[in-house]
Amino acid sequence: MDNNGQYSKIEKSTTLKGSIKSKTDIRIDGNVEGEVVTKGKVILGKESNVIGKILCANADIEGKFDGELTASGTLSLKSGSNVKGKVKIQKLIVESGSIFNANCSMHSAEDGVKKLNSLNEQGKEAEESMANVL
């Protein structure tokens, strides 16, 4: 996906409760409680604290995450990261100094892409039905 190096960003002084849906990469340096869905990469900075669900292509985590994470590709845990919950990924990279206390299952690349596409389609149907109501 070509987004000219641009991504959505949640600053460290920001707290968000709810859902984030995007087609590009997302960087979170603040606090998020809810659901994050993107066809791109999710980056959790050192100061981040995310509780909830993440569905993405790839994820780089330096901060804290607690919940369900599904990535069609790679989960990269940087030194200082703290991940708890349930994780479903294709590849896992763990740097020394990471804390990983999660139930982890791994899938093939094809299964991960199918899951990501399926959830994106469900989101489109929900948006269309909401538009019809309005």
Number of C-alpha atoms within 10 A of each C-alpha: 8 7 10 6 7 10 16 14 14 18 15 15 10 12 15 13 13 10 14 15 14 14 16 19 23 25 19 23 23 21 21 22 17 16 19 20 25 21 22 21 23 27 21 26 21 19 16 25 21 25 18 18 21 24 25 30 23 22 26 18 25 22 24 20 23 20 18 19 24 26 29 27 23 20 25 18 24 21 16 16 25 21 23 18 17 16 21 22 24 21 17 14 10 15 12 10 12 17 17 15 13 17 11 15 12 17 15 12 15 11 14 21 18 12 16 19 14 11 13 18 12 11 14 11 12 12 12 12 11 10 9 8 7 6
